[in-house]
Structure formats: C-alpha cells, structure tokens
Amino acid sequence: MAKSESVGFCGGEKVKILIDINHPKHVHIFRNFILRSGHVFTLIARKRPMVQELLDHYGFSYDV
C-alpha cells in the first residue's frame, strides 16, 4: 500500500454502531458522524421530549 493511501480503522467495511442518546447535546455531537460516515447506526433515545424532537427533526429513526 502506498504511503498516501488510507484505509479507515475498519478496513473500508461498514460497521454496525449503537448510540445511546441520553441528552439533547448528544444528537448534535453525533449528527455529522451519523450522516457522513456511511456506517450502519442503531439509535436508542431516552424518553425526553427535546431528544425525540431533535431526532425527528433530523429524520433519524430510533427506539425508546
């Protein structure tokens, strides 16, 4: 492999990732990672109105 070539930490394969959203700031922290990484995510959210509103706003599916 040439020095300039880069293989991600997962060797270019999709990784299944579980994220537990406990606070509204977690939605903002993980949003870009979820949208840009190309991996498969499962989101679990606390039953808090603001958390669920933010996840709905960004179109993320989640379990409560």
N, C-alpha and C positions, 0 to 999 in steps of 0.2 A: 504494500500500500504506500502510495506516495505521501510525503510529509504533509502536503496541503490537503489531502483527503481527510474527511472527518466522518466517523461513524458514531452515531449517538450512543448514549450509555446503554441502550437496549439493542444495539446492533441493527438498527433500522426497522425493527419489528414493532408492531403496535403492542402496547402494554395495557392491561386492564388495571384501572386505578379507582379506588374507593375514597371518596372525600366526605367527611362528616362536617356539615355546615352548622355550627353552633351559634354564630353571631353574624349580624349583617356585614361586618367588615370582611368576613371570610369569603362572601360572594365576590366582593371587589378584589380581594387578594388573588383568588383562583380564576377569575373570569378570563383573563387573557391566556393563561396557561391552558385552560379547557378549550378555548376557541382556536388556538394556534398550534397546539402540539400534535394533533392528529391521533391521539391515543383514545382508548375507549374508557369512558368515565361512568361511574355509578355515584350519584349524589344522594346523601341522606341528610335531611334537614330537621332541625328542631321545630316543634310546633309553635313558632313565633310569627306573628303577622308580618313584621318587616322582612324577615328572612324569606318567607314564602312569596311576598310581593316582589322582592328583588329577583328571585329565581324565575318567577313568572314573567317579569319584565324582560329579562334576557333570553327567555324561551328555553330554559333548562328544564329537563324532566328530573324529578326527584321523588324519593319516598320519604314519608314522615314516620 
